[in-house]
Amino acid sequence: MPKMKTKKSAAKRYSFTGTGKVKYKKQNLRHILTKKSSKRKRNLRHGGILSGDNVPVIKKRLLPYG
């Protein structure tokens, strides 16, 4: 059976922690930053941990060798 291909768009957006959780960078911190509060921008700097039904999809289909 041939190797599965990694979805490159997903590989750029998601990564795995040491314990196998899916990590991602939060959105809304690229442009139009003047109308956003400092508190909101500060909280968007930190990465998020993916939870729920999306985790198996990311692990199996999009990043099979991650």
Phi and psi in radians as a Rosetta constraint file:
Dihedral C 1 N 2 CA 2 C 2 CIRCULARHARMONIC -1.255 0.35
Dihedral N 2 CA 2 C 2 N 3 CIRCULARHARMONIC 2.848 0.35
Dihedral C 2 N 3 CA 3 C 3 CIRCULARHARMONIC -1.177 0.35
Dihedral N 3 CA 3 C 3 N 4 CIRCULARHARMONIC 2.612 0.35
Dihedral C 3 N 4 CA 4 C 4 CIRCULARHARMONIC -1.438 0.35
Dihedral N 4 CA 4 C 4 N 5 CIRCULARHARMONIC 2.535 0.35
Dihedral C 4 N 5 CA 5 C 5 CIRCULARHARMONIC -1.589 0.35
Dihedral N 5 CA 5 C 5 N 6 CIRCULARHARMONIC 2.418 0.35
Dihedral C 5 N 6 CA 6 C 6 CIRCULARHARMONIC -1.352 0.35
Dihedral N 6 CA 6 C 6 N 7 CIRCULARHARMONIC 2.375 0.35
Dihedral C 6 N 7 CA 7 C 7 CIRCULARHARMONIC -1.299 0.35
Dihedral N 7 CA 7 C 7 N 8 CIRCULARHARMONIC 1.958 0.35
Dihedral C 7 N 8 CA 8 C 8 CIRCULARHARMONIC -1.153 0.35
Dihedral N 8 CA 8 C 8 N 9 CIRCULARHARMONIC -0.531 0.35
Dihedral C 8 N 9 CA 9 C 9 CIRCULARHARMONIC -1.151 0.35
Dihedral N 9 CA 9 C 9 N 10 CIRCULARHARMONIC -0.646 0.35
Dihedral C 9 N 10 CA 10 C 10 CIRCULARHARMONIC -1.263 0.35
Dihedral N 10 CA 10 C 10 N 11 CIRCULARHARMONIC -0.618 0.35
Dihedral C 10 N 11 CA 11 C 11 CIRCULARHARMONIC -1.122 0.35
Dihedral N 11 CA 11 C 11 N 12 CIRCULARHARMONIC -0.519 0.35
Dihedral C 11 N 12 CA 12 C 12 CIRCULARHARMONIC -1.370 0.35
Dihedral N 12 CA 12 C 12 N 13 CIRCULARHARMONIC -0.380 0.35
Dihedral C 12 N 13 CA 13 C 13 CIRCULARHARMONIC -1.739 0.35
Dihedral N 13 CA 13 C 13 N 14 CIRCULARHARMONIC -0.517 0.35
Dihedral C 13 N 14 CA 14 C 14 CIRCULARHARMONIC -2.131 0.35
Dihedral N 14 CA 14 C 14 N 15 CIRCULARHARMONIC 2.626 0.35
Dihedral C 14 N 15 CA 15 C 15 CIRCULARHARMONIC -2.524 0.35
Dihedral N 15 CA 15 C 15 N 16 CIRCULARHARMONIC 2.980 0.35
Dihedral C 15 N 16 CA 16 C 16 CIRCULARHARMONIC -1.920 0.35
Dihedral N 16 CA 16 C 16 N 17 CIRCULARHARMONIC 2.533 0.35
Dihedral C 16 N 17 CA 17 C 17 CIRCULARHARMONIC -1.455 0.35
Dihedral N 17 CA 17 C 17 N 18 CIRCULARHARMONIC 3.081 0.35
Dihedral C 17 N 18 CA 18 C 18 CIRCULARHARMONIC -1.139 0.35
Dihedral N 18 CA 18 C 18 N 19 CIRCULARHARMONIC -0.478 0.35
Dihedral C 18 N 19 CA 19 C 19 CIRCULARHARMONIC -1.603 0.35
Dihedral N 19 CA 19 C 19 N 20 CIRCULARHARMONIC 0.007 0.35
Dihedral C 19 N 20 CA 20 C 20 CIRCULARHARMONIC 1.699 0.35
Dihedral N 20 CA 20 C 20 N 21 CIRCULARHARMONIC 0.098 0.35
Dihedral C 20 N 21 CA 21 C 21 CIRCULARHARMONIC -1.346 0.35
Dihedral N 21 CA 21 C 21 N 22 CIRCULARHARMONIC 2.743 0.35
Dihedral C 21 N 22 CA 22 C 22 CIRCULARHARMONIC -1.689 0.35
Dihedral N 22 CA 22 C 22 N 23 CIRCULARHARMONIC 2.203 0.35
Dihedral C 22 N 23 CA 23 C 23 CIRCULARHARMONIC -1.948 0.35
Dihedral N 23 CA 23 C 23 N 24 CIRCULARHARMONIC 2.523 0.35
Dihedral C 23 N 24 CA 24 C 24 CIRCULARHARMONIC -2.556 0.35
Dihedral N 24 CA 24 C 24 N 25 CIRCULARHARMONIC 2.820 0.35
Dihedral C 24 N 25 CA 25 C 25 CIRCULARHARMONIC -1.612 0.35
Dihedral N 25 CA 25 C 25 N 26 CIRCULARHARMONIC 2.371 0.35
Dihedral C 25 N 26 CA 26 C 26 CIRCULARHARMONIC -1.250 0.35
Dihedral N 26 CA 26 C 26 N 27 CIRCULARHARMONIC 2.639 0.35
Dihedral C 26 N 27 CA 27 C 27 CIRCULARHARMONIC -1.565 0.35
Dihedral N 27 CA 27 C 27 N 28 CIRCULARHARMONIC 3.095 0.35
Dihedral C 27 N 28 CA 28 C 28 CIRCULARHARMONIC 1.306 0.35
Dihedral N 28 CA 28 C 28 N 29 CIRCULARHARMONIC 0.509 0.35
Dihedral C 28 N 29 CA 29 C 29 CIRCULARHARMONIC -2.217 0.35
Dihedral N 29 CA 29 C 29 N 30 CIRCULARHARMONIC 0.507 0.35
Dihedral C 29 N 30 CA 30 C 30 CIRCULARHARMONIC -1.810 0.35
Dihedral N 30 CA 30 C 30 N 31 CIRCULARHARMONIC -0.772 0.35
Dihedral C 30 N 31 CA 31 C 31 CIRCULARHARMONIC -2.646 0.35
Dihedral N 31 CA 31 C 31 N 32 CIRCULARHARMONIC 3.025 0.35
Dihedral C 31 N 32 CA 32 C 32 CIRCULARHARMONIC 0.935 0.35
Dihedral N 32 CA 32 C 32 N 33 CIRCULARHARMONIC 0.975 0.35
Dihedral C 32 N 33 CA 33 C 33 CIRCULARHARMONIC -1.588 0.35
Dihedral N 33 CA 33 C 33 N 34 CIRCULARHARMONIC -0.188 0.35
Dihedral C 33 N 34 CA 34 C 34 CIRCULARHARMONIC -1.236 0.35
Dihedral N 34 CA 34 C 34 N 35 CIRCULARHARMONIC -0.555 0.35
Dihedral C 34 N 35 CA 35 C 35 CIRCULARHARMONIC -1.509 0.35
Dihedral N 35 CA 35 C 35 N 36 CIRCULARHARMONIC -0.107 0.35
Dihedral C 35 N 36 CA 36 C 36 CIRCULARHARMONIC -1.622 0.35
Dihedral N 36 CA 36 C 36 N 37 CIRCULARHARMONIC 2.460 0.35
Dihedral C 36 N 37 CA 37 C 37 CIRCULARHARMONIC -1.255 0.35
Dihedral N 37 CA 37 C 37 N 38 CIRCULARHARMONIC 2.771 0.35
Dihedral C 37 N 38 CA 38 C 38 CIRCULARHARMONIC -1.090 0.35
Dihedral N 38 CA 38 C 38 N 39 CIRCULARHARMONIC -0.644 0.35
Dihedral C 38 N 39 CA 39 C 39 CIRCULARHARMONIC -1.114 0.35
Dihedral N 39 CA 39 C 39 N 40 CIRCULARHARMONIC -0.753 0.35
Dihedral C 39 N 40 CA 40 C 40 CIRCULARHARMONIC -1.122 0.35
Dihedral N 40 CA 40 C 40 N 41 CIRCULARHARMONIC -0.778 0.35
Dihedral C 40 N 41 CA 41 C 41 CIRCULARHARMONIC -1.137 0.35
Dihedral N 41 CA 41 C 41 N 42 CIRCULARHARMONIC -0.660 0.35
Dihedral C 41 N 42 CA 42 C 42 CIRCULARHARMONIC -1.126 0.35
Dihedral N 42 CA 42 C 42 N 43 CIRCULARHARMONIC -0.717 0.35
Dihedral C 42 N 43 CA 43 C 43 CIRCULARHARMONIC -1.258 0.35
Dihedral N 43 CA 43 C 43 N 44 CIRCULARHARMONIC -0.452 0.35
Dihedral C 43 N 44 CA 44 C 44 CIRCULARHARMONIC -1.337 0.35
Dihedral N 44 CA 44 C 44 N 45 CIRCULARHARMONIC -0.282 0.35
Dihedral C 44 N 45 CA 45 C 45 CIRCULARHARMONIC -1.151 0.35
Dihedral N 45 CA 45 C 45 N 46 CIRCULARHARMONIC -0.586 0.35
Dihedral C 45 N 46 CA 46 C 46 CIRCULARHARMONIC -1.404 0.35
Dihedral N 46 CA 46 C 46 N 47 CIRCULARHARMONIC 2.510 0.35
Dihedral C 46 N 47 CA 47 C 47 CIRCULARHARMONIC -1.228 0.35
Dihedral N 47 CA 47 C 47 N 48 CIRCULARHARMONIC 2.796 0.35
Dihedral C 47 N 48 CA 48 C 48 CIRCULARHARMONIC -1.909 0.35
Dihedral N 48 CA 48 C 48 N 49 CIRCULARHARMONIC 2.789 0.35
Dihedral C 48 N 49 CA 49 C 49 CIRCULARHARMONIC -1.901 0.35
Dihedral N 49 CA 49 C 49 N 50 CIRCULARHARMONIC 2.182 0.35
Dihedral C 49 N 50 CA 50 C 50 CIRCULARHARMONIC -1.290 0.35
Dihedral N 50 CA 50 C 50 N 51 CIRCULARHARMONIC 2.380 0.35
Dihedral C 50 N 51 CA 51 C 51 CIRCULARHARMONIC -2.408 0.35
Dihedral N 51 CA 51 C 51 N 52 CIRCULARHARMONIC 2.860 0.35
Dihedral C 51 N 52 CA 52 C 52 CIRCULARHARMONIC 1.688 0.35
Dihedral N 52 CA 52 C 52 N 53 CIRCULARHARMONIC -2.649 0.35
Dihedral C 52 N 53 CA 53 C 53 CIRCULARHARMONIC -1.340 0.35
Dihedral N 53 CA 53 C 53 N 54 CIRCULARHARMONIC -0.200 0.35
Dihedral C 53 N 54 CA 54 C 54 CIRCULARHARMONIC -1.379 0.35
Dihedral N 54 CA 54 C 54 N 55 CIRCULARHARMONIC -0.350 0.35
Dihedral C 54 N 55 CA 55 C 55 CIRCULARHARMONIC -1.083 0.35
Dihedral N 55 CA 55 C 55 N 56 CIRCULARHARMONIC -0.866 0.35
Dihedral C 55 N 56 CA 56 C 56 CIRCULARHARMONIC -1.097 0.35
Dihedral N 56 CA 56 C 56 N 57 CIRCULARHARMONIC -0.563 0.35
Dihedral C 56 N 57 CA 57 C 57 CIRCULARHARMONIC -1.163 0.35
Dihedral N 57 CA 57 C 57 N 58 CIRCULARHARMONIC -0.781 0.35
Dihedral C 57 N 58 CA 58 C 58 CIRCULARHARMONIC -1.095 0.35
Dihedral N 58 CA 58 C 58 N 59 CIRCULARHARMONIC -0.799 0.35
Dihedral C 58 N 59 CA 59 C 59 CIRCULARHARMONIC -1.190 0.35
Dihedral N 59 CA 59 C 59 N 60 CIRCULARHARMONIC -0.727 0.35
Dihedral C 59 N 60 CA 60 C 60 CIRCULARHARMONIC -1.528 0.35
Dihedral N 60 CA 60 C 60 N 61 CIRCULARHARMONIC -0.834 0.35
Dihedral C 60 N 61 CA 61 C 61 CIRCULARHARMONIC -1.574 0.35
Dihedral N 61 CA 61 C 61 N 62 CIRCULARHARMONIC -0.753 0.35
Dihedral C 61 N 62 CA 62 C 62 CIRCULARHARMONIC -1.564 0.35
Dihedral N 62 CA 62 C 62 N 63 CIRCULARHARMONIC -0.683 0.35
Dihedral C 62 N 63 CA 63 C 63 CIRCULARHARMONIC -2.221 0.35
Dihedral N 63 CA 63 C 63 N 64 CIRCULARHARMONIC 1.233 0.35
Dihedral C 63 N 64 CA 64 C 64 CIRCULARHARMONIC -1.148 0.35
Dihedral N 64 CA 64 C 64 N 65 CIRCULARHARMONIC -0.443 0.35
Dihedral C 64 N 65 CA 65 C 65 CIRCULARHARMONIC -1.934 0.35
Dihedral N 65 CA 65 C 65 N 66 CIRCULARHARMONIC 0.299 0.35
